[in-house]
Amino acid sequence: MKNFLRYFFGIGQSEEFANFTLAHFAPIAVAVAIIILIYRFRDRIKNLKNEKAFRYTLAMILIISEMAYYWRLIGVPSLGPNPVDHLPITVCGWAAVFASYMVIGKSQTLFDLSYFWALSGSIFAIITPTVITYTGPTRFRYYQFWAEHLFIYIAVFYMIFVHKMRPTKKSFVKAYIGIGLLAVIAYYANELIGPGANYLFMARPESTPSILDILPPIFALRILIMIAAVTVLFVLAYLPWYIKDKKATKIVLQKENILEEACS
């Protein structure tokens, strides 16, 4: 039993996880299925007497999955937490924390941060989960990673479909400033810690395959491209709501014009 636990909570010596394989797509497919079910039964869920239990369950999963990352580091001496890459300076980690409190308190501000950070930051981890390259489906870290990252999306879409929450232009600004502040913290953490520190992937390309490998190693160019990419992703995340508002405004104007013509 001890050997099994040491293996399950440990890290592999060779690559165990590959991008764009069944191990990659299966958890994403499960999350998409859950989101579709939430949309399909959104009205029934909203009217349940114990609907709050759904939100508290989501919050519990998010908090436990986020904290389990650090519990594993403490419980496995060979992993040993260190400031080089184990400080809580990640978009995904904070998005999970924000999303957990969002579903409990139905906070608009936390929804704003969770929505944009998930769709514009965590998406990179979903496309190329480089941090689990050495921990495949037989390891605890694999399940912890997917639970933490995918339940952010489930929580966000739960609040959209069931509680009709949505981002606004102010949401865009708040989330953009927030991720900018986190980037500043990550920059100074990388500078203070020195070699090895690469929070928010700002310092250099990772050693394992990642979508961020396309970024140049030159710091200034790397930062400029990351800012541009995040800006574009923020705009794309808000675009469906912008189009929806434009259509709604157009319909209202058309009705007003019809009424004016009828009265004249």
Number of C-alpha atoms within 10 A of each C-alpha: 6 7 7 9 12 14 14 18 19 21 21 17 8 9 13 16 21 18 17 11 9 12 15 20 13 12 15 17 12 12 17 15 13 16 20 16 11 20 16 12 12 19 13 11 19 15 10 11 8 10 13 14 12 17 20 16 14 21 24 15 18 28 19 17 23 22 15 17 17 15 13 18 17 13 14 15 10 11 13 12 17 9 12 15 15 15 14 14 16 19 20 25 21 18 26 30 20 24 32 29 20 24 24 17 12 16 15 16 16 22 27 27 25 29 29 27 27 26 19 22 22 23 17 16 20 18 15 19 22 20 16 25 19 19 24 20 14 13 20 19 23 22 16 20 21 20 19 24 23 22 23 30 23 20 24 25 21 25 23 18 20 18 15 10 17 17 19 13 11 11 20 19 13 17 21 19 13 13 19 13 12 16 21 11 15 23 18 12 18 22 13 10 13 12 10 12 22 20 24 19 20 21 21 19 18 15 8 14 15 17 14 18 14 9 18 14 14 10 13 11 12 19 18 11 14 17 14 11 14 18 14 13 18 21 15 15 19 20 12 11 15 16 11 11 12 12 12 12 12 12 12 12 12 12 12 12 12 11 11 10 9 8 7 5
